[in-house]
Amino acid sequence: MITTITVFFPLVGVLIMLLLGNADGRTVRNTALGVAAVPLLFVLYIYFVHGSNLDAPLLTQSFDWISSLGIGYRVGLDGLGFGMFFLTALLTLIAVVAAWDVQENLRQYFAILFVAELGMLGVFAAQDLILFYVFFEITLVPMYLLVGVWGDENRRRAATRFFIYTFFGSTVMVAGFLAFGILSGPNFSIEALQGGGELSRAAQIAIAAPILFGLLVKVPAVPLHSWLLDVYVSSPTSTNVVLSGILPKLGTYGLIKIAVPLLPAGVEPFLPLMAILGVVNIIYGAFVAFMQPDLKALVAYSSIGTLGFILLGIASGNTLGINGAVMQQVTHGLYSALLFILVGIIASRTGTRRIAELGGLAARMPWVGGLLALGALAAMGLPGLAVFVSEFMSIMGGYTTFPVQGVLAALGIVLGAVYILFMLQRTIFGPPNPATPVVAGDAGPTEMAAVVPLALLLVVLGIFPSLLINVQQPAVRLVAAAIGGS
Amino acid sequence: MEVTAGTFVALLPELVAFVFSIIVLMVGVFSPRTSGLTTGLAAFGSLATFAAAVLLLAARFEGSFFGGGYVVDDFALYFKLIIALSAFFAILGAARWSEQTGDAPEYLSLILSVALGSMLLVSMRDLFGVFVAIELATIPSYALVAFDRRRRESPEGGMKYLLTGMIASSVLLYGIVLVYGVSGSADLAQVALAFTGQLSPVALLGLVLLVSGFAFKVSAAPFHFWTPDAYQGAPTSAAAFLSVAPKAASFAILLRILLEGMPGAVETWTAVMAILAIVTMFVGNLLALRQRNVRRMLGYSSIAHSGYILVAFAALRGAGAETAVQAVLIYSAAYAVMNLGAFLVLDLVGEESKSFNGLFGTSPGIALCMTIFMAALVGIPPFSGFFGKAWVIAAGAQSGSIIAIVAVAALVINSVLSVPYYFGIIRNMFFEEATTGDIEPKGMGAAKFSVYALAVVTTLFALFVGPLAALAGASGLL
């Protein structure tokens, strides 16, 4: 029940936004802030009260929706989704704070953002394949509009490409879901379908292929990634937070929650390929990021790279690797949101995102420069910060199963260090570039409010990763057991 | 053959629609043309028709009449509900338009007549009865298309529709006659006895002509040519109604003929249907991509959607049969709400895709509704169209036949193909600047109400789909 309320609470926000009428910007922002805080409070309540037992009946809900096809409204939380459930609520709140560059149609912006939040929260709570898909797609039109209406001058093309690619992916995926559920009963309950039901290995492979394809487009895995750059670069900062922090995880979470445990025999032949795709993501992301003149594009490609560790961790099929993948979903969201917001702040102060035109930011904007360094070092996998823990687990897990890919992934970390350090050296250190004066000084209170929680979490989870791992561990063990890993 | 009180009960929805189509005409003669009285009466008549069908459904009224030629069952009543409700929204959508022309009563009466013919059609179990009911539904629709004499396109579209419609009717009649010749009866139960095993060439020809005749009626390719012209010419509310109600009725009766009259030839006609479906989907979508006129685009889109429904026909075998029947029923309902809505928006905004520019800024409510209709037509959940497509895909998977699965794959590809043209509208509404300082037309309260109501139903379709599926499951065609 609590889960359902949390998932659908953003609808209240949509309603309030539509009813606010001609309220001024300040009122709208404060109201949106209040609305966005509520799901986060619910999630924190769930964590502190039920964190040790997410199966509590208070958190789950299940009733028939279309009984003749075995489709039900089934929601509940487990260790696989909880971290992302939390992150969705957090990043939506931060996206509301970070919406300072959204000036026109502010009410509509927040209303659409809340619809997207509903979809995202729902994905991480759905325990039914069709319900999962419904929530999965609810995010699509809102993201399309957020980018297309409030993005920069290239927004229309970017939004359209994003939409067509991911819609194609998810349509292929749902065809797989439907075939799967129909041939198993019909039954679409994720719990009942664990292990693939009575399907033969051949049938599982035939069904797993479209599902994997659809999910990998969403991530995106590298040959399927061409929609990503435009849409990341064109989005307003606030949309970036959600777009990079949550949306790729709909894909990776689908792999962990659905593809692997529900179709173990079908996914198994694809695991080596997935490990290779992970490594390709890591290395390709690092190389292309290195070549980007634009700071935002650099962050976008760095994001592709770190998503590769998630794929590698999942492909490992063992507890360590999957644990790393599940945690990396959260840590990636934290650092990429942090970096995108900082890039937004830097662009607003200097009027440029070109790395070559920046320089000496640490001296001129100490807070922004310092946090940028923190976020970038986190992205690089610096020990002591949260990303290190999850990447390390993914690599170790991956190495156990696929030694070559594991070594290559570790090499990818080195490549990552190269472009990150190079970028830091040219932007925040070195002499200030006189051609790009910094106007309006360091980050203001609102901006600090958006970035400090993310930075703090990166540090806290880096020191106490058990805060997250303890919650996800039991569910991760089940997934690893399903696919025969240790 | 005896006519009892039960016969009149069985015909209750049709009788109500008939009486009101007469009343509207009569009152129209005497009442001032701008009073809105006739519109109110017609709307009330369609609601009363709907209520009559609900009543029969609630009373679990079933039976066959006129010597078995006319049947009332859940299946037929289900479609009568869709038809009556579509008529209601089309009549509301017609309100302003008919005020302008002063021809309102005839127009409204024609809509009720089409509804009447369509409702009779879904209950027919005799092939000649089928033909008569189809003509009853089609002849008034020629007049509806040609009704707007102020625009050149309207009579032109009406004429095209009339000519192709006549050919379609002849083809259909020829098919019926051949089937009759082979089986010695027009009664579906008797036909079923003759259509088993290896079909004789004459029987096969009869089947193909029959299906071709229906392909005209549901605008399946390659018999679709009339559709865009007719919809572009027709007054908006007429196009909305014709794209939904008579089409749903044609699908319903085709389903009944194939399942009750030709179960022995299932291998043959599922193959025919699969080919028809694949061609129709591609033709509809590829041609829709090229359109700048939204009304024409919706015309091609309706061809594509006929293709999607035909995929369910290809899956009508083996374990997939029951799901496939449900798919046709649910798709028809889902399509009715989203397509009626999309058409009715045209009267509020305009029919060139440019006229949608910047609508999000000028009238956000209508823009939101149109977004819902477009997303629903693409098949994005939680909107109604998704459930239609999901059921079709499920039926294909269940049937396990290769050709049905190929058709399902084509459906998936086509859903993606359709994104650019539906989302072109959304793009224009949200991303473009308004080109003209459009002022919303006045006196559109009723049409606006229709649009909003249909948007709500399209959005909350997920709540109705369970009961609808239960009803569809109980329809007892199998």
Interface residues (C-beta under 8 A of the other chain):
Chain A: D64 W65 I66 S67 S68 L69 N105 Q108 I130 Y133 V134 E137 I138 L140 V141 Y144 L145 G148 V149 R155 R156 A159 T160 F163 I164 F167 F168 T171 V172 V174 A175 L178 A179 G181 I182 L183 P186
Chain B: T323 Q326 F360 G361 P364 T371 A375 V378 G379 I380 P381 P382 F386 A390 W391 I393 A394 A397 Q398 V408 A409 V412 S415 V416 V419 P420 F423 I426 R427 F430 F431 A462 V465 G466 A469 A470 G473
